Amino acid sequence: MTDHSYAREVIGKEIHEVRRWEFDGDLQRKVPVFDRNFAPPRLVRYAGWRPCLKCREPHFTPDISRIRLCQPCKTTYQPDRGFDKDGKRR
């Protein structure tokens, strides 16, 4: 056993990340991302283009089930917690 194969066995293989593709208008296309440390490889998540829940503009996300806001909306997002501007409950 060589050192290279031992390191690969101990550390494991990297998850093959999907590269971003140009938006072609298809919001239904989703590409699977697999973890190759298992035989057969396990499905980790799906990547693809999704509409932002706030502004409805399409954005590429590496995880379509978790990341639902585009970056500009994510930085300005303030969830409504049931309080007004003074911190008093409504």
Distance bins in CASP14 RR format, pairs under 12 A and 6 or more apart:
PFRMAT RR
TARGET T0000
AUTHOR 0000-0000-0000
RMODE 2
METHOD distances of the structure
MODEL  1
1 7 0 0 0 0 0 1 0 0 0 0 0
1 8 0 0 0 0 0 1 0 0 0 0 0
1 9 0 0 0 0 1 0 0 0 0 0 0
1 10 0 0 0 0 0 1 0 0 0 0 0
2 8 0 0 0 0 1 0 0 0 0 0 0
2 9 0 0 0 0 0 1 0 0 0 0 0
3 9 0 0 0 0 0 1 0 0 0 0 0
3 10 0 0 0 0 0 1 0 0 0 0 0
3 11 0 0 0 0 0 1 0 0 0 0 0
4 10 0 0 0 0 0 1 0 0 0 0 0
4 11 0 0 0 0 0 1 0 0 0 0 0
5 11 0 0 0 0 0 1 0 0 0 0 0
5 12 0 0 0 0 0 1 0 0 0 0 0
5 13 0 0 0 0 0 1 0 0 0 0 0
6 12 0 0 0 0 0 1 0 0 0 0 0
7 13 0 0 0 0 0 1 0 0 0 0 0
8 14 0 0 0 0 0 1 0 0 0 0 0
8 36 0 0 0 0 0 1 0 0 0 0 0
8 37 0 0 0 0 1 0 0 0 0 0 0
9 37 0 0 0 0 1 0 0 0 0 0 0
10 37 0 0 0 0 0 1 0 0 0 0 0
11 37 0 0 0 0 1 0 0 0 0 0 0
12 35 0 0 0 0 1 0 0 0 0 0 0
12 36 0 0 0 0 1 0 0 0 0 0 0
12 37 1 0 1 0 0 0 0 0 0 0 0
12 38 0 0 0 0 0 1 0 0 0 0 0
13 34 0 0 0 0 0 1 0 0 0 0 0
13 35 0 0 0 0 1 0 0 0 0 0 0
13 36 1 0 1 0 0 0 0 0 0 0 0
13 37 1 0 1 0 0 0 0 0 0 0 0
13 38 0 0 0 0 1 0 0 0 0 0 0
13 39 0 0 0 0 0 1 0 0 0 0 0
13 41 0 0 0 0 1 0 0 0 0 0 0
13 42 0 0 0 0 0 1 0 0 0 0 0
14 33 0 0 0 0 0 1 0 0 0 0 0
14 34 0 0 0 0 0 1 0 0 0 0 0
14 35 0 0 0 0 1 0 0 0 0 0 0
14 36 1 0 0 1 0 0 0 0 0 0 0
14 37 0 0 0 0 1 0 0 0 0 0 0
14 44 0 0 0 0 0 1 0 0 0 0 0
15 32 0 0 0 0 0 1 0 0 0 0 0
15 33 1 0 0 1 0 0 0 0 0 0 0
15 34 1 0 0 1 0 0 0 0 0 0 0
15 35 1 0 1 0 0 0 0 0 0 0 0
15 36 1 0 0 1 0 0 0 0 0 0 0
15 37 0 0 0 0 1 0 0 0 0 0 0
15 38 0 0 0 0 0 1 0 0 0 0 0
15 41 0 0 0 0 1 0 0 0 0 0 0
15 42 0 0 0 0 1 0 0 0 0 0 0
15 43 0 0 0 0 0 1 0 0 0 0 0
15 44 1 0 0 1 0 0 0 0 0 0 0
15 45 0 0 0 0 1 0 0 0 0 0 0
15 47 0 0 0 0 0 1 0 0 0 0 0
15 62 0 0 0 0 0 1 0 0 0 0 0
15 63 0 0 0 0 0 1 0 0 0 0 0
16 31 0 0 0 0 0 1 0 0 0 0 0
16 32 0 0 0 0 1 0 0 0 0 0 0
16 33 1 0 0 1 0 0 0 0 0 0 0
16 34 1 0 0 1 0 0 0 0 0 0 0
16 35 0 0 0 0 1 0 0 0 0 0 0
16 36 1 0 0 1 0 0 0 0 0 0 0
16 37 0 0 0 0 0 1 0 0 0 0 0
16 41 0 0 0 0 1 0 0 0 0 0 0
16 43 0 0 0 0 0 1 0 0 0 0 0
16 44 0 0 0 0 1 0 0 0 0 0 0
16 45 0 0 0 0 0 1 0 0 0 0 0
16 47 0 0 0 0 0 1 0 0 0 0 0
16 62 0 0 0 0 0 1 0 0 0 0 0
17 31 0 0 0 0 0 1 0 0 0 0 0
17 32 0 0 0 0 0 1 0 0 0 0 0
17 33 1 0 0 1 0 0 0 0 0 0 0
17 34 0 0 0 0 0 1 0 0 0 0 0
17 35 0 0 0 0 0 1 0 0 0 0 0
17 36 0 0 0 0 0 1 0 0 0 0 0
17 44 0 0 0 0 0 1 0 0 0 0 0
17 45 0 0 0 0 0 1 0 0 0 0 0
17 47 1 0 0 1 0 0 0 0 0 0 0
17 48 0 0 0 0 0 1 0 0 0 0 0
17 62 1 0 0 1 0 0 0 0 0 0 0
17 63 0 0 0 0 0 1 0 0 0 0 0
18 29 0 0 0 0 0 1 0 0 0 0 0
18 30 0 0 0 0 1 0 0 0 0 0 0
18 31 1 0 1 0 0 0 0 0 0 0 0
18 32 0 0 0 0 1 0 0 0 0 0 0
18 33 1 0 1 0 0 0 0 0 0 0 0
18 34 0 0 0 0 1 0 0 0 0 0 0
18 44 0 0 0 0 0 1 0 0 0 0 0
18 45 0 0 0 0 1 0 0 0 0 0 0
18 46 0 0 0 0 1 0 0 0 0 0 0
18 47 1 0 1 0 0 0 0 0 0 0 0
18 48 1 0 0 1 0 0 0 0 0 0 0
18 49 0 0 0 0 0 1 0 0 0 0 0
18 60 0 0 0 0 1 0 0 0 0 0 0
18 61 0 0 0 0 0 1 0 0 0 0 0
18 62 1 0 0 1 0 0 0 0 0 0 0
18 63 0 0 0 0 0 1 0 0 0 0 0
18 64 0 0 0 0 0 1 0 0 0 0 0
19 31 0 0 0 0 1 0 0 0 0 0 0
19 33 0 0 0 0 0 1 0 0 0 0 0
19 47 0 0 0 0 1 0 0 0 0 0 0
19 48 0 0 0 0 0 1 0 0 0 0 0
19 60 0 0 0 0 1 0 0 0 0 0 0
19 62 0 0 0 0 0 1 0 0 0 0 0
20 31 0 0 0 0 0 1 0 0 0 0 0
20 47 0 0 0 0 1 0 0 0 0 0 0
20 48 0 0 0 0 1 0 0 0 0 0 0
20 49 0 0 0 0 1 0 0 0 0 0 0
20 58 0 0 0 0 0 1 0 0 0 0 0
20 59 0 0 0 0 0 1 0 0 0 0 0
20 60 1 0 1 0 0 0 0 0 0 0 0
20 61 0 0 0 0 1 0 0 0 0 0 0
20 62 0 0 0 0 1 0 0 0 0 0 0
21 29 0 0 0 0 1 0 0 0 0 0 0
21 30 0 0 0 0 0 1 0 0 0 0 0
21 31 0 0 0 0 1 0 0 0 0 0 0
21 47 0 0 0 0 1 0 0 0 0 0 0
21 48 0 0 0 0 1 0 0 0 0 0 0
21 49 0 0 0 0 1 0 0 0 0 0 0
21 60 1 0 0 1 0 0 0 0 0 0 0
22 29 0 0 0 0 0 1 0 0 0 0 0
22 48 0 0 0 0 0 1 0 0 0 0 0
22 49 0 0 0 0 1 0 0 0 0 0 0
22 58 0 0 0 0 0 1 0 0 0 0 0
22 60 0 0 0 0 1 0 0 0 0 0 0
23 29 0 0 0 0 0 1 0 0 0 0 0
23 48 0 0 0 0 1 0 0 0 0 0 0
23 49 1 0 1 0 0 0 0 0 0 0 0
23 50 0 0 0 0 0 1 0 0 0 0 0
23 51 0 0 0 0 0 1 0 0 0 0 0
23 57 0 0 0 0 0 1 0 0 0 0 0
23 58 1 0 1 0 0 0 0 0 0 0 0
23 59 0 0 0 0 1 0 0 0 0 0 0
23 60 1 0 0 1 0 0 0 0 0 0 0
23 61 0 0 0 0 0 1 0 0 0 0 0
24 48 0 0 0 0 0 1 0 0 0 0 0
24 49 0 0 0 0 1 0 0 0 0 0 0
24 58 0 0 0 0 0 1 0 0 0 0 0
24 60 0 0 0 0 0 1 0 0 0 0 0
25 48 0 0 0 0 0 1 0 0 0 0 0
25 49 1 0 0 1 0 0 0 0 0 0 0
25 50 0 0 0 0 0 1 0 0 0 0 0
25 51 0 0 0 0 0 1 0 0 0 0 0
25 58 1 0 0 1 0 0 0 0 0 0 0
25 60 0 0 0 0 0 1 0 0 0 0 0
26 48 0 0 0 0 1 0 0 0 0 0 0
26 49 1 0 0 1 0 0 0 0 0 0 0
26 50 0 0 0 0 0 1 0 0 0 0 0
26 51 0 0 0 0 0 1 0 0 0 0 0
26 58 0 0 0 0 1 0 0 0 0 0 0
27 48 0 0 0 0 1 0 0 0 0 0 0
27 49 1 0 1 0 0 0 0 0 0 0 0
27 50 1 0 0 1 0 0 0 0 0 0 0
27 51 1 0 0 1 0 0 0 0 0 0 0
27 52 0 0 0 0 0 1 0 0 0 0 0
27 56 0 0 0 0 0 1 0 0 0 0 0
27 57 0 0 0 0 0 1 0 0 0 0 0
27 58 1 0 0 1 0 0 0 0 0 0 0
27 59 0 0 0 0 0 1 0 0 0 0 0
27 60 0 0 0 0 0 1 0 0 0 0 0
27 61 0 0 0 0 0 1 0 0 0 0 0
27 64 0 0 0 0 1 0 0 0 0 0 0
28 46 0 0 0 0 0 1 0 0 0 0 0
28 48 0 0 0 0 1 0 0 0 0 0 0
28 49 0 0 0 0 1 0 0 0 0 0 0
28 50 0 0 0 0 0 1 0 0 0 0 0
28 51 0 0 0 0 0 1 0 0 0 0 0
28 58 0 0 0 0 0 1 0 0 0 0 0
28 64 0 0 0 0 0 1 0 0 0 0 0
29 46 0 0 0 0 1 0 0 0 0 0 0
29 47 0 0 0 0 1 0 0 0 0 0 0
29 48 1 0 0 1 0 0 0 0 0 0 0
29 49 1 0 0 1 0 0 0 0 0 0 0
29 50 0 0 0 0 0 1 0 0 0 0 0
29 58 0 0 0 0 0 1 0 0 0 0 0
29 60 0 0 0 0 0 1 0 0 0 0 0
29 64 0 0 0 0 0 1 0 0 0 0 0
30 43 0 0 0 0 0 1 0 0 0 0 0
30 45 0 0 0 0 1 0 0 0 0 0 0
30 46 1 0 1 0 0 0 0 0 0 0 0
30 47 1 0 0 1 0 0 0 0 0 0 0
30 48 1 0 1 0 0 0 0 0 0 0 0
30 49 0 0 0 0 1 0 0 0 0 0 0
30 50 0 0 0 0 1 0 0 0 0 0 0
30 60 0 0 0 0 0 1 0 0 0 0 0
30 61 0 0 0 0 1 0 0 0 0 0 0
30 62 0 0 0 0 0 1 0 0 0 0 0
30 63 0 0 0 0 0 1 0 0 0 0 0
30 64 1 0 1 0 0 0 0 0 0 0 0
30 65 0 0 0 0 1 0 0 0 0 0 0
31 43 0 0 0 0 0 1 0 0 0 0 0
31 44 0 0 0 0 0 1 0 0 0 0 0
31 45 0 0 0 0 1 0 0 0 0 0 0
31 46 1 0 0 1 0 0 0 0 0 0 0
31 47 1 0 1 0 0 0 0 0 0 0 0
31 48 1 0 0 1 0 0 0 0 0 0 0
31 49 0 0 0 0 0 1 0 0 0 0 0
31 60 0 0 0 0 0 1 0 0 0 0 0
31 61 0 0 0 0 0 1 0 0 0 0 0
31 62 0 0 0 0 1 0 0 0 0 0 0
31 63 0 0 0 0 0 1 0 0 0 0 0
31 64 0 0 0 0 1 0 0 0 0 0 0
32 41 0 0 0 0 1 0 0 0 0 0 0
32 42 0 0 0 0 0 1 0 0 0 0 0
32 43 1 0 1 0 0 0 0 0 0 0 0
32 44 0 0 0 0 1 0 0 0 0 0 0
32 45 1 0 0 1 0 0 0 0 0 0 0
32 46 1 0 1 0 0 0 0 0 0 0 0
32 47 0 0 0 0 1 0 0 0 0 0 0
32 48 0 0 0 0 0 1 0 0 0 0 0
32 62 0 0 0 0 0 1 0 0 0 0 0
32 63 0 0 0 0 0 1 0 0 0 0 0
32 64 0 0 0 0 0 1 0 0 0 0 0
33 41 0 0 0 0 1 0 0 0 0 0 0
33 42 0 0 0 0 1 0 0 0 0 0 0
33 43 1 0 0 1 0 0 0 0 0 0 0
33 44 1 0 1 0 0 0 0 0 0 0 0
33 45 1 0 1 0 0 0 0 0 0 0 0
33 46 1 0 0 1 0 0 0 0 0 0 0
33 47 1 0 1 0 0 0 0 0 0 0 0
33 48 0 0 0 0 1 0 0 0 0 0 0
33 61 0 0 0 0 0 1 0 0 0 0 0
33 62 1 0 0 1 0 0 0 0 0 0 0
33 63 0 0 0 0 1 0 0 0 0 0 0
33 64 0 0 0 0 0 1 0 0 0 0 0
33 65 0 0 0 0 0 1 0 0 0 0 0
34 40 0 0 0 0 1 0 0 0 0 0 0
34 41 1 1 0 0 0 0 0 0 0 0 0
34 42 1 0 0 1 0 0 0 0 0 0 0
34 43 1 0 0 1 0 0 0 0 0 0 0
34 44 1 0 0 1 0 0 0 0 0 0 0
34 45 0 0 0 0 1 0 0 0 0 0 0
34 46 0 0 0 0 0 1 0 0 0 0 0
34 47 0 0 0 0 0 1 0 0 0 0 0
35 41 1 0 0 1 0 0 0 0 0 0 0
35 42 1 0 1 0 0 0 0 0 0 0 0
35 43 0 0 0 0 1 0 0 0 0 0 0
35 44 1 0 1 0 0 0 0 0 0 0 0
35 45 0 0 0 0 1 0 0 0 0 0 0
36 42 0 0 0 0 1 0 0 0 0 0 0
36 43 0 0 0 0 0 1 0 0 0 0 0
36 44 0 0 0 0 1 0 0 0 0 0 0
37 44 0 0 0 0 0 1 0 0 0 0 0
38 44 0 0 0 0 0 1 0 0 0 0 0
43 65 0 0 0 0 0 1 0 0 0 0 0
44 62 0 0 0 0 0 1 0 0 0 0 0
44 63 0 0 0 0 1 0 0 0 0 0 0
44 65 0 0 0 0 0 1 0 0 0 0 0
44 66 0 0 0 0 0 1 0 0 0 0 0
45 61 0 0 0 0 1 0 0 0 0 0 0
45 62 1 0 0 1 0 0 0 0 0 0 0
45 63 1 0 1 0 0 0 0 0 0 0 0
45 64 1 0 0 1 0 0 0 0 0 0 0
45 65 1 0 0 1 0 0 0 0 0 0 0
45 66 1 0 0 1 0 0 0 0 0 0 0
45 67 0 0 0 0 1 0 0 0 0 0 0
46 61 0 0 0 0 1 0 0 0 0 0 0
46 62 0 0 0 0 1 0 0 0 0 0 0
46 63 1 0 0 1 0 0 0 0 0 0 0
46 64 1 0 1 0 0 0 0 0 0 0 0
46 65 1 0 0 1 0 0 0 0 0 0 0
46 66 0 0 0 0 0 1 0 0 0 0 0
46 67 0 0 0 0 0 1 0 0 0 0 0
47 59 0 0 0 0 0 1 0 0 0 0 0
47 60 1 0 0 1 0 0 0 0 0 0 0
47 61 1 0 0 1 0 0 0 0 0 0 0
47 62 1 0 1 0 0 0 0 0 0 0 0
47 63 1 0 0 1 0 0 0 0 0 0 0
47 64 1 0 0 1 0 0 0 0 0 0 0
47 65 0 0 0 0 0 1 0 0 0 0 0
47 66 0 0 0 0 0 1 0 0 0 0 0
47 67 0 0 0 0 1 0 0 0 0 0 0
48 58 0 0 0 0 1 0 0 0 0 0 0
48 59 0 0 0 0 1 0 0 0 0 0 0
48 60 1 0 1 0 0 0 0 0 0 0 0
48 61 1 0 0 1 0 0 0 0 0 0 0
48 62 1 0 0 1 0 0 0 0 0 0 0
48 63 0 0 0 0 1 0 0 0 0 0 0
48 64 1 0 1 0 0 0 0 0 0 0 0
48 65 0 0 0 0 0 1 0 0 0 0 0
48 67 0 0 0 0 1 0 0 0 0 0 0
49 57 0 0 0 0 0 1 0 0 0 0 0
49 58 1 0 1 0 0 0 0 0 0 0 0
49 59 1 0 0 1 0 0 0 0 0 0 0
49 60 1 0 1 0 0 0 0 0 0 0 0
49 61 1 0 0 1 0 0 0 0 0 0 0
49 62 0 0 0 0 0 1 0 0 0 0 0
49 64 0 0 0 0 1 0 0 0 0 0 0
49 67 0 0 0 0 0 1 0 0 0 0 0
49 70 0 0 0 0 0 1 0 0 0 0 0
50 56 0 0 0 0 0 1 0 0 0 0 0
50 57 0 0 0 0 0 1 0 0 0 0 0
50 58 1 0 0 1 0 0 0 0 0 0 0
50 59 1 0 0 1 0 0 0 0 0 0 0
50 60 0 0 0 0 1 0 0 0 0 0 0
50 61 1 0 1 0 0 0 0 0 0 0 0
50 62 0 0 0 0 0 1 0 0 0 0 0
50 63 0 0 0 0 1 0 0 0 0 0 0
50 64 1 0 1 0 0 0 0 0 0 0 0
50 65 0 0 0 0 1 0 0 0 0 0 0
50 66 0 0 0 0 0 1 0 0 0 0 0
50 67 1 0 0 1 0 0 0 0 0 0 0
50 68 1 0 0 1 0 0 0 0 0 0 0
50 69 0 0 0 0 1 0 0 0 0 0 0
50 70 0 0 0 0 1 0 0 0 0 0 0
51 57 1 0 0 1 0 0 0 0 0 0 0
51 58 1 0 1 0 0 0 0 0 0 0 0
51 59 1 0 0 1 0 0 0 0 0 0 0
51 60 0 0 0 0 0 1 0 0 0 0 0
51 61 0 0 0 0 0 1 0 0 0 0 0
51 64 0 0 0 0 0 1 0 0 0 0 0
51 68 0 0 0 0 1 0 0 0 0 0 0
51 69 0 0 0 0 0 1 0 0 0 0 0
51 70 0 0 0 0 1 0 0 0 0 0 0
51 73 0 0 0 0 0 1 0 0 0 0 0
52 58 1 0 0 1 0 0 0 0 0 0 0
52 59 1 0 1 0 0 0 0 0 0 0 0
52 60 0 0 0 0 0 1 0 0 0 0 0
52 61 0 0 0 0 1 0 0 0 0 0 0
52 67 0 0 0 0 1 0 0 0 0 0 0
52 68 1 0 0 1 0 0 0 0 0 0 0
52 69 1 0 1 0 0 0 0 0 0 0 0
52 70 1 0 1 0 0 0 0 0 0 0 0
52 71 0 0 0 0 1 0 0 0 0 0 0
52 72 0 0 0 0 1 0 0 0 0 0 0
52 73 1 0 1 0 0 0 0 0 0 0 0
52 74 0 0 0 0 1 0 0 0 0 0 0
52 76 0 0 0 0 0 1 0 0 0 0 0
52 77 0 0 0 0 0 1 0 0 0 0 0
53 59 0 0 0 0 0 1 0 0 0 0 0
53 61 0 0 0 0 0 1 0 0 0 0 0
53 67 0 0 0 0 0 1 0 0 0 0 0
53 68 1 0 1 0 0 0 0 0 0 0 0
53 69 1 0 1 0 0 0 0 0 0 0 0
53 70 0 0 0 0 1 0 0 0 0 0 0
53 73 1 0 0 1 0 0 0 0 0 0 0
53 74 0 0 0 0 0 1 0 0 0 0 0
53 77 0 0 0 0 1 0 0 0 0 0 0
53 79 0 0 0 0 0 1 0 0 0 0 0
54 68 0 0 0 0 1 0 0 0 0 0 0
54 69 1 0 1 0 0 0 0 0 0 0 0
54 70 1 0 0 1 0 0 0 0 0 0 0
54 71 0 0 0 0 0 1 0 0 0 0 0
54 72 0 0 0 0 1 0 0 0 0 0 0
54 73 1 0 1 0 0 0 0 0 0 0 0
54 74 0 0 0 0 1 0 0 0 0 0 0
54 75 0 0 0 0 0 1 0 0 0 0 0
54 76 0 0 0 0 1 0 0 0 0 0 0
54 77 1 0 0 1 0 0 0 0 0 0 0
54 78 0 0 0 0 0 1 0 0 0 0 0
54 79 0 0 0 0 0 1 0 0 0 0 0
55 68 0 0 0 0 0 1 0 0 0 0 0
55 69 0 0 0 0 1 0 0 0 0 0 0
55 70 1 0 0 1 0 0 0 0 0 0 0
55 71 0 0 0 0 0 1 0 0 0 0 0
55 72 1 0 0 1 0 0 0 0 0 0 0
55 73 1 0 1 0 0 0 0 0 0 0 0
55 74 0 0 0 0 0 1 0 0 0 0 0
55 76 0 0 0 0 1 0 0 0 0 0 0
55 77 0 0 0 0 0 1 0 0 0 0 0
56 68 0 0 0 0 0 1 0 0 0 0 0
56 69 0 0 0 0 0 1 0 0 0 0 0
56 70 0 0 0 0 1 0 0 0 0 0 0
56 73 0 0 0 0 1 0 0 0 0 0 0
57 69 0 0 0 0 0 1 0 0 0 0 0
57 70 1 0 0 1 0 0 0 0 0 0 0
57 71 0 0 0 0 0 1 0 0 0 0 0
57 72 0 0 0 0 1 0 0 0 0 0 0
57 73 0 0 0 0 1 0 0 0 0 0 0
58 64 0 0 0 0 0 1 0 0 0 0 0
58 70 0 0 0 0 1 0 0 0 0 0 0
59 67 0 0 0 0 1 0 0 0 0 0 0
59 68 0 0 0 0 1 0 0 0 0 0 0
59 69 0 0 0 0 1 0 0 0 0 0 0
59 70 1 1 0 0 0 0 0 0 0 0 0
59 71 1 0 0 1 0 0 0 0 0 0 0
59 72 0 0 0 0 1 0 0 0 0 0 0
59 73 0 0 0 0 1 0 0 0 0 0 0
59 74 0 0 0 0 1 0 0 0 0 0 0
60 67 0 0 0 0 1 0 0 0 0 0 0
60 70 0 0 0 0 1 0 0 0 0 0 0
60 71 0 0 0 0 0 1 0 0 0 0 0
61 67 1 0 1 0 0 0 0 0 0 0 0
61 68 1 0 0 1 0 0 0 0 0 0 0
61 69 0 0 0 0 1 0 0 0 0 0 0
61 70 0 0 0 0 1 0 0 0 0 0 0
61 71 0 0 0 0 1 0 0 0 0 0 0
61 74 0 0 0 0 0 1 0 0 0 0 0
67 73 0 0 0 0 0 1 0 0 0 0 0
67 74 0 0 0 0 1 0 0 0 0 0 0
68 74 0 0 0 0 1 0 0 0 0 0 0
68 77 0 0 0 0 0 1 0 0 0 0 0
69 75 0 0 0 0 1 0 0 0 0 0 0
69 76 0 0 0 0 1 0 0 0 0 0 0
69 77 1 0 0 1 0 0 0 0 0 0 0
69 78 0 0 0 0 0 1 0 0 0 0 0
69 79 0 0 0 0 0 1 0 0 0 0 0
70 76 0 0 0 0 0 1 0 0 0 0 0
70 77 0 0 0 0 0 1 0 0 0 0 0
71 77 0 0 0 0 0 1 0 0 0 0 0
73 79 0 0 0 0 0 1 0 0 0 0 0
78 85 0 0 0 0 0 1 0 0 0 0 0
80 90 0 0 0 0 1 0 0 0 0 0 0
81 87 0 0 0 0 1 0 0 0 0 0 0
81 88 0 0 0 0 0 1 0 0 0 0 0
81 89 0 0 0 0 1 0 0 0 0 0 0
81 90 0 0 0 0 1 0 0 0 0 0 0
82 88 0 0 0 0 1 0 0 0 0 0 0
82 89 1 0 0 1 0 0 0 0 0 0 0
82 90 1 0 1 0 0 0 0 0 0 0 0
83 89 1 0 1 0 0 0 0 0 0 0 0
83 90 1 0 0 1 0 0 0 0 0 0 0
84 90 1 0 1 0 0 0 0 0 0 0 0
END
